Structures are given as structure tokens and as C-alpha cells.
């Protein structure tokens, strides 16, 4: 199985924490394949893409608050 370092694959940075955006992989036909490296939509918090941690802890709560204080 191929081994990848995230730093060699994706240079995308989170617009909220400035950390590196996670690379999503799966194994297909015995090979590790990247299926997503673009992150999450950071709106309404910021323009651009964010990492999974910021999406769950910052962006999703902000969206829920806009829907009526969830």
C-alpha cells in the first residue's frame, strides 16, 4: 500500500485556524486513493475552505445559530 504524507499531497490551509486541511483517502483495489482534499465550506464564518475541526466546532454551530438558536 502506498504511503502518503499529508504535507506532500495538500497545501490547502484552513481559513479559520490556518492549519492544514485534512486529506480524505480510501483503499480501492489495494491502493490508497485520495477522494477529497478541498475541506469544508467555511461560510457563514469566513470565505473559503476550513478543516474538519473548525467545521464542527465553529462553522456548524454558527449555521445552527442563524437558523434560530440551536
Secondary structure, DSSP 4 states (H G I P E B T S, - for coil): -----HHHH---B-TTT-PBPPPEEEEETTEEEEEE-S-EE-TTT-SSEE-HHHIIIIIHHHHHHHTT--
